[in-house]
Amino acid sequence: MGRTKKQETQHTPRAAPPATPSGPMDGFLQTPLGSSREAHGSKMAPVSPASSCSEPDQPTLADIGAEIRRLAANMVTKSDLQSLTATLTTSLTSAVTALRTDMEAQGGRIQALETQALESQHQATAADTALTRQGNMLLALRRQVEDLDNRSRRSNIRVRGVPEGEGPENVEELLTALFLQILRTDAPPNIRFERAHRALRPRIRDGDPRDIICCLH
């Protein structure tokens, strides 16, 4: 009896669920159904259909051809380069020509100034030489005048003691009468004077009369 009951209480083993074909990583990637995450909800924001990545449209051959034609139209051509080079060459040539003309004009002005400066230097040298020569001539003339003055003084006759009148007097007539009296002659006077005058000093009242200085011709 007891052996029969023991055999009845034994449970039959559960049948294993049918295995589905899977890869070696499916056990780590798959989530069991009815999990707690699905029950409580995911913490990530829900993905909207609009934000889902969609592959861009692939350009067609017509689009590629149109883009190539647009790029080719915007490319610089050989004629454009030649025109730009010619424009730059003309501009540089004009600038260089104007600069050369200005430099030539400046060179001409500088040369003219140098010529004028050289002429002014020559004129200054000539003027200095002439001034030195004139100074020497003036010194020589001064010496000659002094010599002539000294020589002329040698022929002077100084007459002293002739009374001096109050008014103006004719010194030549006074001397002529005096000389005729000294010569004791009544002949007509033939005496000519180069100069005749009183001594060049102030007249002293109640003093000796001034000397008479004369030079006979």
C-alpha positions in Angstrom: 0.0 0.0 0.0 2.6 2.4 1.1 4.7 1.8 -2.0 1.7 2.5 -4.2 1.1 6.0 -2.6 4.7 7.0 -3.0 4.5 6.3 -6.7 1.3 8.4 -7.0 2.9 11.5 -5.4 5.7 11.7 -7.9 5.2 14.7 -10.3 5.8 14.4 -14.0 8.4 16.9 -15.3 7.2 20.0 -17.3 7.6 19.9 -20.9 10.2 22.6 -22.1 8.9 25.3 -24.4 9.7 24.8 -28.0 13.0 26.4 -28.8 13.0 29.1 -31.5 15.9 29.5 -33.8 18.1 32.4 -32.5 21.6 33.8 -32.6 24.1 33.6 -29.8 23.3 37.2 -28.7 19.5 36.9 -28.6 19.6 36.0 -24.9 21.1 39.3 -24.1 19.0 41.5 -26.4 15.5 40.0 -26.2 13.2 41.2 -23.4 10.7 38.8 -21.8 7.1 39.5 -22.4 5.3 41.2 -19.5 8.4 42.6 -17.9 8.2 45.2 -15.2 9.8 47.9 -17.6 6.8 47.6 -19.9 4.4 47.5 -17.0 5.8 50.8 -15.4 6.7 52.4 -18.7 10.0 53.5 -20.2 11.9 56.5 -18.8 12.9 57.6 -22.3 10.8 60.1 -24.3 8.6 58.5 -26.8 10.0 58.6 -30.3 7.7 60.5 -32.7 7.3 59.2 -36.2 8.5 62.6 -37.6 11.8 62.3 -35.8 12.7 58.9 -37.0 15.7 58.9 -39.3 14.8 58.4 -42.9 17.3 57.9 -45.6 17.7 61.0 -47.9 16.6 60.8 -51.5 19.4 59.8 -53.8 20.1 62.4 -56.5 19.2 61.4 -60.0 21.4 61.6 -63.0 19.5 64.7 -64.2 20.2 66.5 -60.9 23.9 65.6 -61.1 24.1 66.8 -64.7 22.4 70.1 -63.8 24.8 70.7 -60.9 27.8 69.9 -63.1 26.5 72.3 -65.8 26.0 75.0 -63.1 29.5 74.6 -61.7 31.0 74.6 -65.2 29.1 77.8 -66.0 30.6 79.5 -62.9 34.2 78.4 -63.6 36.7 80.9 -64.8 37.6 80.4 -68.4 40.8 81.0 -70.3 39.3 84.1 -72.0 38.4 85.5 -68.6 41.9 85.0 -67.4 43.3 86.6 -70.5 41.0 89.6 -70.2 41.9 90.0 -66.5 45.6 89.7 -67.3 45.3 92.3 -70.1 43.4 94.7 -67.8 46.1 94.3 -65.0 48.9 94.7 -67.6 47.3 97.9 -69.0 46.7 99.3 -65.5 50.3 98.5 -64.4 51.7 99.9 -67.6 49.8 103.2 -67.1 50.9 103.4 -63.5 54.6 102.8 -64.4 54.4 105.3 -67.2 53.0 108.0 -65.0 55.5 107.2 -62.3 58.4 107.3 -64.9 57.1 110.7 -66.2 56.9 112.1 -62.7 60.4 110.9 -61.9 61.7 112.4 -65.1 60.1 115.7 -64.2 61.5 115.6 -60.7 64.9 114.8 -62.2 64.7 117.8 -64.5 63.7 120.0 -61.6 66.5 118.8 -59.5 69.0 119.3 -62.3 67.7 122.8 -62.8 68.1 123.6 -59.1 71.6 122.2 -59.1 72.4 124.4 -62.1 71.0 127.4 -60.4 72.8 126.6 -57.1 76.1 126.3 -59.1 75.5 129.6 -60.9 74.7 131.3 -57.6 77.9 129.9 -56.1 79.9 131.2 -59.0 78.2 134.6 -58.7 78.9 134.7 -54.9 82.5 133.8 -55.5 82.8 136.6 -58.2 81.1 139.1 -55.9 83.4 138.2 -53.0 86.4 138.6 -55.3 85.1 142.0 -56.6 84.4 143.1 -53.0 87.9 142.2 -52.0 89.3 144.1 -55.0 87.2 147.1 -54.3 88.3 147.1 -50.7 91.9 147.1 -51.8 91.2 149.9 -54.2 89.5 152.0 -51.5 92.5 151.5 -49.2 94.9 152.6 -52.0 92.7 155.6 -52.7 92.6 156.5 -49.1 96.4 156.4 -48.9 96.7 158.5 -52.0 94.2 161.1 -50.6 96.2 161.3 -47.4 99.4 161.7 -49.4 97.9 164.5 -51.5 96.5 166.2 -48.4 99.9 166.1 -46.8 101.6 167.4 -49.9 99.0 170.1 -50.3 99.7 171.2 -46.7 103.3 171.8 -47.6 102.4 174.6 -49.9 100.2 176.4 -47.4 101.0 179.8 -46.2 99.9 180.7 -42.7 99.5 184.4 -42.0 99.2 185.4 -38.3 98.2 188.6 -36.6 95.8 189.9 -39.3 92.9 191.6 -37.4 89.6 189.9 -37.8 86.6 192.0 -38.5 83.2 191.7 -37.0 81.4 191.0 -40.3 82.2 188.8 -43.2 85.4 189.5 -44.9 87.1 188.9 -48.3 90.2 187.0 -47.3 91.7 187.0 -50.8 91.5 190.8 -51.2 92.9 191.2 -47.7 95.8 188.9 -48.5 96.4 190.6 -51.9 96.7 194.1 -50.2 99.0 192.6 -47.6 101.3 190.9 -50.1 101.6 194.1 -52.2 102.5 196.0 -49.1 105.2 193.5 -48.3 106.5 193.6 -51.9 106.4 197.4 -51.9 104.9 197.6 -55.3 101.9 199.3 -56.9 101.8 197.0 -59.9 98.4 195.4 -60.7 98.1 192.3 -58.7 98.7 189.1 -60.5 98.2 186.8 -57.5 95.9 183.8 -57.8 94.9 181.7 -54.8 93.9 178.1 -54.8 92.3 178.5 -51.4 92.3 181.1 -48.7 90.4 181.0 -45.4 90.7 181.5 -41.7 91.8 178.7 -39.4 89.0 176.2 -38.8 88.4 176.8 -35.2 85.8 178.8 -33.2 86.3 182.6 -33.1 87.4 183.8 -29.6 86.1 187.2 -28.6 88.7 189.5 -27.1 91.4 187.0 -28.1 94.1 186.7 -30.8 92.7 186.7 -34.4 92.6 183.4 -36.2 95.3 182.6 -38.6 94.7 182.9 -42.3 95.7 179.8 -44.4 96.2 180.2 -48.1 97.7 178.4 -51.0 99.0 180.3 -54.1 98.4 178.9 -57.5 
